[in-house]
């Protein structure tokens, strides 16, 4: 499906509600461009896809394409100052990134609209005349290696590479794509190769305008955007490269009919059943994989998952096409097994092939295809507007794959029913064509091979057709059948009349039972709604045991609802039941037409809850593994956890919850749930295409279920029962630190979270903190990541704990231990102080303007708007005009105001500074951990030995939540 570059008009298919304008052009250098004009946008964006990726890495230089992706960010002949591109983008309210795939490399950015022209010019230099200095080359090899170090203990990366490993060595699918120090420095040097020379050669040979696809998303009209693009991008050289093509299949007979047992890092058991198939990209209007994935991955009654779940063998299943290019593709079924399911692997495989056999025997049904097509059509035409940066990335990748008229549609609109084609792909899901990857720690000590790049232990054996036939014969005799027609497909997509054009949420009702906040859709004219209902239950997190039981309760509710509510999700109506602070939350979002039906079903399930002992055991096992797997989280995530544990007054330690969970039984939950629900308050927010009376009626129904009648399930809370969420107040002029060894002894990475607590939510202090973070984030990244190469994960970010604001440095490293990283953060702050003082008036104003633009950026869809308002409601701040109010104050700030703020709260030794350093030591720095523990405590520092003793000894900030409850 190669796309010709001839200059001709294409009618690009777009959604009915899409008011943007589109135009395809081809520049004189054969660069193909899609122009997007959106007068309503606040951000502009661009994405360039280059038709070369890791499949093109030279032999012995694995990761070179990925390394080149990193290098282009440094500097260019026109803009030679290192990192000036990223600095410009960040300072003007934008963000930038890139990724390398097998056959493409994608670069992208967004920025405030008034700075787009210069940003676009800086971006274009990636492809015109980049500078790749020897010094930057060496530093960025270290960054690539750090990125790889981060991935080494990730099961996602490990299992993907294992699949690549068990394929033909002559096919590029077999390659290691990320690169590391060994492949980019050690091995080339041993062969007499200069990596930088090879890098430049790779760039010259593969980066050519005729194999690039550009998307530009702008505020101006198409004619102006076209002139801008022609002027900026016409200088990209055209070497008339041929697009790289990789014919042939990665899996020969040697790599099919195999069963691979692999040992994962995390607890749990997983089956991946994979077949090489014809890529759907060649038949995107017929959608054979979408049809088959819909059925094999279905979760309704009679489905494969329903049967496996009922047997207690599986907790999750997905089925879809994966890892596709123009020449290769796989259909993959992934099943998470329970401990019991692990013992029935052969039966699980047998049932899967039984279901595939059922699909063959039942024939290909047009009504199923038509229903799926109708769902997809509604989804396309009523799709939420997304961030321009995400949109351009999707589109530039589509340009590589689809004809111009389908660039916006891609494969999202199956419209041609072709049973023969679906049958052909179904025939490829055969016993003769299968690859089975089975992951479990049960295989420890039973494997005989090790994958080269990630060190994954595995074994491999052949699985014959007759053997799988035996598994099918011996599998349980259960009733597998096709799904029923979907009752949740919306048929009323009409907008409701919002009688009042309210700007902010209004409080419809407040009683002893509930508060109902309401915000009709006045901006998006979409047939969707957003509902949040917090069940505030004081007993939910009164102890670690209560929190664990509440977590099981919410998971069981989802489990009970699954086969019914799955139809709603397929139709575009989503729900969740989740543990939240002080209770649990019911959330719904999507098409409003059938939303109330789903909500009332959920409410009935809660009201009539009873414990099914068999399902309790499955949920308990899943939760137990989740808790156990925390130790395999990245060290910086462990540091986040300790930071939250230190600061949060109502936070329970994971180890306590793990110990308690092990001893809980179904009878404990049976006793607990009536207590949980005995006292409750409903905090509700309903937004979107729902009328005021309907919103009130929905909550009235819930109140009737829980609070009314002769023997109500729940009683209203007394004023003293409202649970506040409070945060530890750190002492001024004190630096606190907490040290811990990484929970995974095999992880070499150490991590630091250096948190600076500043203030309780208040507009003036908010904008000073935000402006500091905006100015400092790129400088911190450049110094600590690009120059000092501390680690791939390096960031400065704001932090908000229940309205308590601060800023934090997050760094993960194998290069230095956490104590040394802490010293580098302080050194950066000392360096930054000089930069801040020397900032020009224009630079200061530019940063203020960028932050103003970011704050005034319009909501793009209902969900984005509703999330903002729900954040104000759930935190208790209720500052719905926050953005406008903060902008008004921000515009009055002076350069000296920012310097004073930095000197008071942030700089090393600041009189009002309150800092907390959480240090997690990886195994490379375990000796430093022992040494640092014995270091004498410096003046004005406090070492936290016991988190809970510390927490009990500290004052707390007041809570915004329930501050207006009348006592």
Secondary structure, 3 states (H helix, E strand, C coil): CCCCCCCCCCCCCCCCCCCCEEEEEECCCCCEEEEEECCCCCEEEEEEEECCCHHHCCCCCCCHHHHHHHHCCCEECCCCCCCHHHHHHHHCCCEEEEEECCCCEEEEEEEEHHHHHHHHHHHHHHHHCEECCHHHHHHHHHHHHHHHHHHCCCHHHHHHHHHHHCCCCCCHHHCCCCCCHHHHHHHHHHCCCCHHHHHHHHHHHHCCHHHEEEEEEECCCHHHHHHHHHHHHCCCCCCCCCCCCCCCCCCCHHHCCEEEEECCCCCCEEEEEEEECCCHHHHCCCCHHHHHHHHHCCCCCCCHHHHHHHCCCEEEEEEEEECCCCCCCEEEEEEEECHHHHCCHHHHHHHHHHHHHHHHHHCCCHHHHHHHHHHHHHHHHCCCCCCHHHHHHHHHHHHHHCCHHHCCCCCCCCCCCCHHHHHHHHHHCCHHHEEEEEECHHHCCCCCEECCCCCCEEEEEECCHHHHHHHHHHCCCCCCCCCCCCCCCCCCCCCCCCCCCCCCCEEEEECCCEEEEEEECCCCCCCEEEEEEEEECCCCCCCHHHHHHHHHHHHHHHHHHHHHHHHHHHCCEEEEEEEECCEEEEEEEEECCCHHHHHHHHHHHHHCCCCCHHHHHHHHHHHHHHHHHHHHCCHHHHHHHHHHHHHECCCCCHHHHHHHHHCCCHHHHHHHHHHHHHECEEEEEEEECCCHHHHHHHHHHHHHHHHCCCCCCCECCCHHHCCCCCEECCCCCEEEEEEEECCCCCCCCEEEEEEEEEEECCHHHHHHHHHHHHHHHHHHHHHHHHHCCCCCCEEEEEEEECCEEEEEEEEEECCCCHHHHHHHHHHHHHHHHHHHHHCCHHHHHHHHHHHHHHHCCCCCCHHHHHHHHHHHHHHCCCCCCHHHHHHHHHCCCCHHHHHHHHHHHHCCCCCCCEEEEEEEECHHHHHHHHHHHCCCCCCCEEECCCHHHHHHHCCECCCCCCCCCCC
